Amino acid sequence: MIEITPPMQHALALAREATDAGEVPVGAVIVDPVSGEIIAEGRNGSIARSDPTAHAEIVAIRRAARRLGNYRLPGLHLYVTLEPCVMCAGAISFARLEKVIFAAADPKGGALVNGPRFFAAETCHWRPEIEQDLERAEPAGDLLRTFFKARRPV
């Protein structure tokens, strides 16, 4: 059995909570890599909040900024179960997060290694390190496939 790192394990648990709430199953955790402390967390909440910006990453970034009293989050790492979209990539850049670790790639809506590849654009002022957690890609992808299959039957 593969040992799951605590931050991504926590993000996957948040994604399952999102599913239980009828939201797209995405979870995000912001961590201080030096101490290992979870600074903030978020899960998708666009439906419940009637807020198209309530993606897991945005929720976690807002909570981290409030907790630390700063809109910049240098040195912190974001763990997220799905490759961030362009909106979330913009927020990640503005927050100056040091690193993004995502599980499942998103060929349709992703913006880091798919689609517009936001951080590769000349106009992007801050580029975090990007890493895909390939060992967690399948469990994260399974959550998404199960969620959408139940809502979009063949």
C-alpha positions in Angstrom: 0.0 0.0 0.0 1.2 3.5 -0.9 1.6 5.8 2.1 -0.3 9.1 1.4 1.3 12.2 2.5 -0.8 14.0 5.2 -1.5 17.2 3.1 -2.8 15.4 0.1 -4.6 12.9 2.2 -6.3 15.8 3.9 -7.1 17.4 0.5 -8.7 14.1 -0.6 -10.8 14.0 2.5 -12.0 17.5 1.8 -12.8 16.5 -1.8 -15.0 13.7 -0.4 -16.7 16.2 1.9 -17.5 18.3 -1.2 -19.0 15.3 -2.9 -21.2 14.7 0.1 -22.4 18.3 -0.1 -23.2 17.9 -3.8 -20.2 20.0 -4.9 -17.6 19.0 -7.5 -15.1 16.9 -5.4 -12.0 19.1 -5.1 -10.1 19.8 -1.9 -7.1 22.1 -1.2 -4.7 22.5 1.7 -2.1 25.2 2.2 0.9 24.1 4.2 4.0 25.6 5.7 6.6 23.2 4.4 9.1 24.0 7.2 6.8 23.2 10.1 4.4 20.9 8.2 1.5 23.0 9.7 -1.7 23.2 7.8 -2.3 27.0 7.5 -5.7 26.8 5.7 -8.0 24.4 3.8 -10.9 24.6 1.4 -13.2 22.5 -0.7 -15.4 23.4 -3.6 -18.4 25.4 -2.5 -19.7 27.2 -5.6 -23.2 25.7 -5.5 -23.9 26.2 -1.8 -22.5 29.7 -1.8 -23.9 30.7 -5.1 -20.4 31.9 -5.9 -18.6 30.8 -9.1 -15.3 31.8 -7.5 -15.7 29.4 -4.5 -13.2 26.8 -5.8 -11.3 24.9 -3.2 -8.0 26.8 -4.0 -9.7 30.2 -3.7 -11.4 29.3 -0.5 -8.0 28.0 1.0 -6.1 31.1 -0.2 -8.7 33.5 1.3 -8.6 31.6 4.6 -4.8 31.6 4.7 -4.5 35.3 3.8 -7.0 36.1 6.6 -5.3 33.9 9.1 -1.8 35.4 8.3 -3.1 38.9 7.8 -1.4 39.2 4.5 -2.5 38.8 0.9 0.9 37.4 0.0 1.6 33.8 1.0 5.3 33.4 0.2 7.0 30.1 1.1 3.7 28.2 1.4 2.7 25.1 -0.6 -0.7 24.4 -2.0 -1.9 20.8 -2.3 -5.0 20.3 -4.4 -6.7 17.2 -5.8 -7.3 18.6 -9.3 -5.1 20.7 -11.6 -6.2 24.4 -11.0 -8.2 26.3 -13.6 -7.0 29.6 -15.0 -8.9 31.6 -12.3 -7.2 29.7 -9.5 -3.9 29.9 -11.3 -4.2 33.7 -11.3 -5.0 33.7 -7.6 -2.0 31.4 -6.9 0.2 33.8 -8.7 -1.1 36.9 -7.0 -0.7 35.2 -3.6 2.9 34.3 -4.4 2.5 30.7 -3.3 5.9 28.9 -3.6 4.7 25.5 -4.8 1.6 23.9 -6.2 1.2 20.1 -5.9 -1.9 18.7 -7.7 -3.1 15.2 -8.0 -5.4 14.7 -11.1 -4.6 16.5 -14.3 -7.5 18.3 -16.0 -7.2 18.2 -19.8 -10.4 20.2 -20.2 -10.2 22.9 -17.6 -6.7 22.8 -16.2 -4.4 25.7 -16.6 -1.0 24.6 -15.3 0.1 21.7 -17.5 -2.9 21.7 -19.8 -4.8 24.5 -21.6 -3.3 28.0 -21.3 -0.4 26.9 -19.1 -0.9 30.1 -17.1 2.5 30.2 -15.4 4.4 30.0 -18.8 2.8 33.2 -20.1 5.1 36.2 -20.4 2.6 38.4 -18.5 2.6 36.1 -15.5 4.5 37.9 -12.7 4.9 35.0 -10.3 5.6 31.4 -11.2 5.4 28.8 -8.4 7.0 25.5 -8.7 4.6 22.9 -10.1 4.5 19.2 -9.2 2.0 16.5 -10.1 1.4 13.9 -7.4 1.1 10.9 -9.8 0.5 8.5 -6.9 -2.6 10.4 -5.9 -3.8 11.2 -9.4 -5.9 8.0 -9.7 -7.8 8.3 -6.4 -8.5 12.0 -7.1 -9.6 11.2 -10.6 -11.8 8.4 -9.4 -13.7 10.8 -7.2 -14.3 13.1 -10.1 -15.3 10.4 -12.5 -17.8 8.9 -10.0 -19.2 12.3 -9.2 -19.8 13.2 -12.9 -21.0 9.7 -13.9 -23.8 9.9 -11.3 -24.9 13.3 -12.7 -24.4 12.7 -16.4 -25.6 9.2 -17.1 -25.0 7.7 -20.5 
